[in-house]
Amino acid sequence: MNSADFPHGPSAATPLDPGRMTLLGHDLRAAVSDIIGGLRLIEQDRFDEPTRLQLERVRASGEILARLLEEGLAMMLGEDEFAATHPANVQMARFLYDIEMRWSGRAREKNLDLVVTRAPDVPQVLTLDRIALERILANILSNAIKYTDTGRVSLDVGMADCGALRISVADQGPGFSAAALSRLFEIHGRPDGAPKPGHGLGMHITRTMTGRLGGTISAENLPGGGARVTLDLPPETWTIDAGPAAEALPDLPDLGHVKVLVAEDNLTNQTIIGHMLARMGAQFEIASDGVEALDWLEREEFDLALIDIEMPRLSGIEVMRALRRHDRHHARMPVIAITAYVLRANRDAIYAAGADAILAKPLAGLETFGMAIANVLARGGDTLPPTPAEDERTEFDRKSFDHLIEIAGPDSARELLERLATDLAKTERGLIAGLAEADSAAVRAETHVLIALAGAVGAARLQALAQALNSAAHRGGRPDPASLGQDTLAHLDRLIHFVARERARRGEAA
């Protein structure tokens, strides 16, 4: 082959075709997803322990490959929002397990032992750029195994006296020469300045990644032989739930063992949900649309998914339907749907698609959010008939409702519930129309009826909302359907649902 084979010369750069790169990126992502998905479908119980360990090694390496591929494709395709470094919660136990699975096989190939230890006072959750940390340890462990012929390589995680989180890798190899130690993190380049692969590039990358994390890295020879490379990470890189803020919320669940997929296209909501999950120690990943959510689920293991219903490319309903197919790996994973539409018809469709629970936008406080997650996880992803959310069960005064039924008597209770259901449905239709048309007179009339109905059955919250909406209409204002009006409709819908369940419980068709 000569220069004639290259129309622009052998060293000329060929411009990237964005369309072809997008298609290539899609195909590469699909291929990696197929590999990881195929590994998950293997029934590992059929194999002996060494084979299972090798499968785990391939799985861990595959997931790291998928992350690196995403970062590389994002950079090439100009997807700045993905190419930028995004700190994420990293669970130390899970992370170190994956590191051990990935590198123990490499060590065994050379008859070496890989020993991973973690001190009891190490933070359970780090908040940093996971890709950077993985690349640092990959380069250090690769070198340690490469230059050690007998003995072991150890990875130790503990707390340094200076307050840093210290990760050190020690080996029993020959150690560094004085010359190598002095320029360990430098690139050994060609005369034209370009780096030579295998000539210091890996450790140079390690130093660059360490700077990205705000840490420090050092290397030394050990007195008894061998070498040690030490990475120190500052306190900003781990989550500490201490102080007044944590004490004010004693009932927050510990999600330090939970990995969550958040499928949400709104950046503000991503930030809010991420902050709340971080406060509870959860590891999480963000998907900005339905297609990306399914891509994440093909590549990695998750314990829970929070899925927004209104998303581009694939809606939350479509994601849940795909997820619940019986042949999918995550078919029984707990799912919480997040939606601004909490009326009965919407809720029924969401549950039918496979949601285990529903959270309404705007999201409630941290404690309510945490309890909703804890309740769903406690059920373990079992398919149960839809049950009312905790606030639905507590917002009605059961004594007032039972007293009303008692006054009616056993013979008239069914008729009373039927009339109540009819009146509530009629009021709902009238209120929806009045709010849509900004008809203050209609809103006043419907809320007047609703105040009486809600008070009779002990729905105190709904009664208060109806009174506030009625007052706004009397003042000649235009009730805002996105706030007070929608809140009233949402609580009215819950009351209608409650009455329907009571009718069904008494043998009447809902």
N, C-alpha and C positions, 0 to 999 in steps of 0.2 A: 504494500500500500504506500502511495506517495501523496504529495500535496495536491495532485490533480483530483484525488478522491474527495477532497474537501473544497466545495465551491468558493468558500471564503477563506481558505487557508485552514490549516489544522488547529490553530489556536484561537480562531475567531469565535466569539461567543454568539450563540444562536438565541435570538429574542424568544422569551417565553410567550406562548400563545395562551391567553387566559382561558379560552374555551377548552382547549385540550388539557390544560392543567386541572381545570375543574373536573373534567371527566376522569382524568387519571386519579385525582384525589378521591373521587367517589369510588372508583374501582379498588384502589388500595385500601380504603376504609372497609369496603365490603369484604375483601379478601381476609383482612386481619380479623374482622368480626366473625367470619365463617370458621377461621382456625380456632379462636377462643370458644365460640359456641360449640364447635365439635368436641373440644376437650371437655366441656362441661357435660356433654351428653354421655361420656364414657362412664360406665358403672364401675367405679374404682374398687368396690368390694370384691370384684372377681379376680383382682390381682394381688400379688404378694407385696410386702411392705416396700422393698426397693423400687418396684415398678410404680407404686403409688407415689413415692417420693419424686421419681422422675417426672411423672405427670404433673405434680404440683410445681416442680421446677419450671417446666415448660409453660404452665399456666401463668405463673408469676412473671416470667420473662415476657410472655405474650402481652400481658397487661401493660408492662412498662414500655414495650415496643409500641403499643397502641397510643400511649400518651406522647411518646417522642414523635410518632408519626403525625399526630394532631398538631403538635407545636411546629413541626417542620412544614407541613402543608399550609398552616395558617400564615406562616412567614412568607412562603412562596406565593400564595394566593392573595396576599395583602389584606388578610382578615385581621385587622389591627386589634379588634376587640378580643380576639382569641390569642393572638400572638403576644400580647402584653402579658407580663407575669401577674398572676392572680394568686395571692396568698390563700391557702385553703387549710382547713383543719385536717391534720394527719394524726391518726391514732397510732401511738407508738407500738403497742403490742402487735397490731395488724401489720404495720409497716416493717417491723423487724422480722416478723414471720415470713413475709414475702422476700425480704433480703436474704434470709437464711435459706429459703427454698431455692432461690435463684442461684446462689453461689456455693451451696454445699455440694451440689453435683460436680461443679468445676473442681472443687477441692478433692473430692473422692477420686476423680480421674487421675490425680497425682498422689493418691494414697495419703492425703493430708486430712486432718480434722479441722472443721470450721466450728468454732465455739462462740456463741452469741450470748452475752449476759446483759442484764438490765438491773440497775440498783432499785431498791424499793421506793426511794424518794424521787425518782425521775418523773417528770410531768407525764400524765397519760395522753395529753393532746398537745401537738405543736401546731402553730399557725404560721405557715410559711409556704414558699414555693416548693412543692413536692418534687417537681422535675429537677430543680437545682440540687436538692439534697440527694436524690437518687443518682444523679450524674457524679456527684462528689464521691459517694461511697463506691460506686461502680469502678471508678478509676483507681481508688485506693486499694480496694479488694483485688482487683485484677492484677495490679502490680505485686501485691503481697503474695498471692497464690503463684504468680509467674516465677518469682525469684526465690521461692521456698521449695526445697527438694524433700525434706523430711520434717516431721513434727506437726505443728499446727499453726493455724492463723486464728486470731481471736478478735472479736469486735465487742468492745465494752462500752456501755452507756451509763453515765453517772453524772453527779453534780460536782463541779470543781469548787475549790475554796473561794475563788473569785466570784462565785454566783452564776457562772455560765453552765449551760448544759454541755457536757463534754462527751464526744464520741471519738474513741480511739481504736485504731486497727494496729495490732502488733503481729509480727511474724517471727519465725525462727530461721530466716535466711541469712545471707552473708552480711546484711547491712549495707549502708551507703558508703561509697568512697568519699573522701574529703571533697574532691572536686564535684562529684555528683550532688552531694549535700548542699554545696554552696550555690548551685544553680538548678536546684530540683524543680522549681516552678517556672523556669524560663523555657522559651521555645528554642530548640536547636534548629536553625533554619538553613536553607540553601543559600548560595551566594546571592540569589536575586531577592532574598528576604522571605520567600514563601516557606511555611513550615513543612518539615518532613514528618509524615505519619510515623508514629512510634519513636520519635525523637523529642520527648518532652512535651508533646502537645497535650497528652492526657492530663498531666499534672498542672499544666498551664490552665486548662479548662477548669480543673479543680479549684485553683485559686480564684479564677473569674467567678465561678458559681458561689464560692464562699463569700466573695465581696457582695454578690447579689443578695445573700442572706444576712449581710451585716455581721458576719462572724470573722474568725481568724483561724489560720491553719498553720501547723508547724510540723517538722519532722526531726527525728533524732535516732541515733544508734543506741541500743540497749547495752548495758554493761556485760551481760552474760551472752551477748550475741543476738543478732536479729535487729529489727528496726521497728519504730512506731511512728505513725502519723496521727496527729491529734487535731480534731476539729472542735472549736469552741463556738457555741451559739449563744447570743445574748438573750436576756430575759424577755425581750419583746417577741421572741419566736415561740413562746408557749402560752397557753391559756391558764390563767389563775382565777379561780372562782373564790375570791376571798374578799373580806372587807364589808362595809355597810350594805352595798348593793346586793351582795349575795345573801347576807343575813336577813334582808327584808323580804326575801322570797325563799323561805325554808322548804317549801314543798315542790320545788323544781325537780323533775326527774333527772337522773344521771344518765345521759346518753353517750357516755364516753366509749361504749362498746358498739355504737350504732353508726352505720354508714347510710347516708340519705342522698337520694337523687332529688333535686329541686328542678322541676320543669316549669319555667316561668319566663315570659318574654319581656316583662316590664322591669327595667333596671332598678327602679326604686323598690319594687317588691322583692327583687332578688337581694338587695342590700338588707332590707328589713328581715326577711326570712333567714338569710345567712347570719345576721347578727344574733337572732334569737337562738338558732341552732348552735352557734359558737358558744353562747352563754351556758348552754347545757352540755357542752363538750362533744357534740356530734361531729363526725367527719361528713362532709357533704361536697357534692359536685353540682354545678349549675348547667342546665340545658336551656337554651334560649328559644327553642321551639320543639314541636312534637317529633320531628325527624331526628333531631339531635338527641332527644330523650331516648328514643329507641336505639340509637347508636351507642349511647352510654350503657344501656342495659344489655346490649350484645357483648360489650367489651369487658364489663366489670361486674363484680358482685355488689349488691346493695341489700340492706335490711328493710328499707322503707322508701316509698316514693311520694313526694308531694307534687301533685300535678294540677296545673292551672287548666281550666276548661277551655278558655278562649286563647288559642295560640295559633301562630301562622304555620303554614305547610301541613301540619297535622294537628287537629284539635285534641284536647284532653280526652274527650270521649273516644276518639279514634285510637289514641295511644293506649287507653285502658282496654279497649276491645282486643287490640293486638296483643297486649300483655297477657290477657286472661286466656288466650288460646292454650289448650291443654298441653301442647307439645313445646311450649316456650319454657325456658329455664326459670323465669321469674313469675310463672303463672299464679303462684300462691303467695307472692310477696304482698305484704300490707300496703294499701294505697289510700292516701287521703286526697280528696279532690278539693281544689280551692276555686271558688267562683263568686261572682257578684250577684248571680241569679239564684236565689234561694227559694223561689216559689215551688209549690208542690210538684208541678209537672216537670220542672227542671231537675228537682231532686230525684224524682222517680227514674228519670232517664240516666242520671249519673250513677245511681245505685245499680241500675240494670246493666250498665257498661262494666261494672266490676269494682266500684269504689267501696271501701270499708267504712269510710266516714267522710263527712263534708265539713269544711271550714268556710265561713262566709267572709267575703271582703267587705270593708276593710277588716284585717285580722284583729282579733281581740288581743288582750295583753299577753305578756310572756307566760304567765302562770297558766292561763286557759289554753294557750297554744301547746305548752309542754304537756298538760294533762291529756289533751286530745291525742297527742302522739303516744303517750304512755298507755292509754286505754287501747289504742289500736294494736300496739306491739304486744300487749298482754294477751290479746286474742290470737296472736300468732299467725295472722293471715287466713284463719279459717273462714270459709264462706258462711256468713250468717245472714238471716233476714235483716233488712235495714231497721235499725232502732233509732229512736230520737236521740239527738245530741244531749249532753248533760244539761245544757241550759234549757232545753225544751222540757226536761223532766222536772225542773225546779222552778220554772217561771209561773206555774199555775198553783194556786192555793187549793190543794186537793180537798181540804175540809169544806171549803165553800162550795165546790162542785158537788161533792157527795151530799152535802146538806140540801142542795137544790134537787138532786135526784130523790132524796128521802122525802122531801115535801111532795113531790109529784106522785110518789107511791109506785109500787112495782107494776101496776097495770098501766100507768100513764108515762112511765120513764122512757119507754121506747118512742112514744109519740112526741114527747118533749125533745128528745135528742134529734128526732127527724126534723122538727120545726126549727130547732136551733141550727142544724146543719143547713137548712134551706135559707134561713135569715142571714147566716154568715156568708154563704156563697153569693147571695143577692147583694149584700153590702160590699163584698170584695169586688164584684163586677162594677158596681156604681162608683166605688172609690177609684178604681183604676181608670175609668172613663173620665171622672172629674179631674183627677190629677193630670191626665194626658192633655185635656183641653183647658187646663188652668181655670176651671169653673169653680169659683169660690163658693157659690151657693150650693152646688152639688156636693162639694167637699164638706161643707157645714152639715148638710142633711145626712150624709152617710156617716160621718163621724159622730153625730148626735145619737144615731142608732147604735153605733159600735161601742160607744161609752157605756150604754146600758147593758148591752150583751156581754161585754168583757167584764164588767163589774159583777154581773149575776153569776158568772162561772169562776170568779176569783182570778182572772188573768190581769193582775195588777199592772204589769209592765205595758201590756197592750192598752189598757185603759188610760194610763198616763200618756202614752204616745197619741192616742186618739184625742185626748183633751188638749194636748199641745197643738196638734194639727187643726183642731176645731178653732182654737183661739187665734191661730195665724190666719185662718180663713175669715174669721169675724173682723180682723183688723184690715181686711182688704188686701192683704199681701198675697203673693203668689207662692204657695207651698212648693218647695223644691223637691221634685220627685226623686232626686238622687240622694236625698238625705232623710229628712223627717218623713216624707211621704213613703219612701221605699222602706224605711224601718218599720213604719206602721203596717204596710202590706206584708212584710216578712213575718212579723209577729201574728198578724191575722191569719196568714197561711198556716202557721204552726198550730194555732187554735183550731182551725178547720181540720187539720190532720189529727189532732188530739181527739176531737169529737168523733171523727170517722173511726178511730181505733176503739173508742168507747162503745160505739154502735156495734162494731164487729164483735167486741167482747161479750156483748149482751145478745149475740145471735142474729144481729141485723146486718144485712149486707151494707158495706161501706159505700 
